[in-house]
């Protein structure tokens, strides 16, 4: 009897830990979205180099006074507002790193449990460490576009990993049993690839300051096909520095980036609308694909508005928020495609105290 009671206590501890992990991963997804937006705002107000060093700011953990900043880096005068914006972003990112560590530590004792997504937790830890390196390189390489773009993609990837881990843990907590997940069809795979490509194009557009390289829409500088320098606009082997603040590319190269971003958006919208029409009769997917298509159309509208209104800061930030929403919508749609008819194996067996279902392996 003592052994039975001990096993029951251990199961209850695991249940509590899984519920905490569910909450933490959902918090992590939301908090990562906020960190991504804080990073976008830092970028939009040209505060990415507000602190010329890393991880401190003029050698300090908080923004120093002008005298200490001048003594540390005399060639870079202190702009306190930009320095604080950059440091706040770093503080938020550091907090996010602690949250990832908490998820890994709490899940370590569950790693041998059937169905526990331990490798996904380790992937999340690896992603946050890599993202920290990209944050350092963003400063030390003076806003090199390749690094800035990867830094944006890394933030969105971490948010996606948090969300996917949360969905996996919810299934485990609920005791969900279902057939093996369905594979992505070519159309689904194309939608995912186009979305990742479009996110990369958006980051490349922003990091090269090409957001309003084309005036007007749908034309570019009053032409349907203006002079475009594709080779220079998408030269991934460009030299580093000395600083990419405000960009270094000439007008034709920036126009090529902007046109490429527009063409990518057109391809993504067409693919997602096709996907929505393909599954319009599926009641389990219709709502999720409707949300995905709506998010994509809203994001396209925000992009057009940014061009026509000359990239106001608040609207540019909304465009980044639209990208975050689009990633979340895509992940949720893919999740419900892969597991279309999950059933709870524990709906008839509730825990006597808390009314929670008994846990079974997913």
Phi, psi and omega in degrees: 000323180296321179293321177297317179296321180293319177296323178294319178296322179294319177298321179293322176297319179294320177300314180297318181295319178296320178295320176296320178295324176300314180294317182294320180291324175294317175301320180298319179297315180294316182293322177298320177301319178294321178295320177299317179292322176296321176295321178296317179295319176303319180291317185293327180266016177059038180257010182298332176248027178299330171244118187283355181234177181209141006273350180276187179232108188055040177080006182238158179279344172233163182295121182278179175281172186296325182295314180292322178297318180295322179293327182281310182224082186296336183280351180236096180299145180287129166245100193303317183298316180290323179296318179294323178298317179294318181290324176299319177299320179293320178298317179296318179296322178294320176298320177298320177299319177296324178295320177297316179299319179299319179297317181293316181295315180296328182273352184300319182288347180258004190296336180268359180287136180301127177090352182285131185278064184294318181294329176293323176297318178293325176297321177297318178297315178298321181295320182289326176294317178295322179295323175298321177295319177297323177298318178295315181294330177303321180279309186292332177263012170058052175065036176303126188304323180300316182287319180299318179296315178295328179294318176296312180298324179296319178297317178293325178295320178295318176300318179295321178295318176301313183295316180295321177295321177298317180295320177297317181292325177299320178296320181292318179296320183280353182067043184280132174240132182206165176295168176304149183295149176285147175283154175289134174284166178305324180292317176298316180298320178297321179297317180294315181297317179296323179295313179299317178298320180291324175297319177296319177296322177296317177296321179293322177297314181292315185290340176257010177054047181252018184298326178236034176294332175252119175271133179092160177208137009275354179281168177239111182055045177067016178228146177286328179217086183284180176294125185229135177252086183293321184298316180283324181295328182242035176279104182276359180251021180296154182288161183271131168072191006290331176203139180257014177301124183073003172086163180232351186282153177279173191298317182295325178291317179293323177296322177298319179296315181295317178295320177299320178295321178294316180295323176296320178297319179298316180296319181294315179300315180298318181294316182290322176295322176296319178297317178297318178293324181298325185247023185294339181267359180269108184295335181284336184252341188304314182294317181292319178289328174297318177297318180296313180295321179296319178296321180293316179294321177297319179295321177296318178299317179296322177297317178296317180297323178298321179291313185291329182261010176064043167057057173296148187301316184294325180284324176296323177293322176297327179295321175294319177299324176297323177295319177299313180297322181293320178296314180298317180296320178296316180297318180294321178294316178297319179301313183285341171286317185288327178237078190281336189222049180293144178232148180274122182278357186237019183292338182262358183231103184256153177289137189296327185270304188264355181073012181274149179292148172296144183275136173231162179291137179276000000 
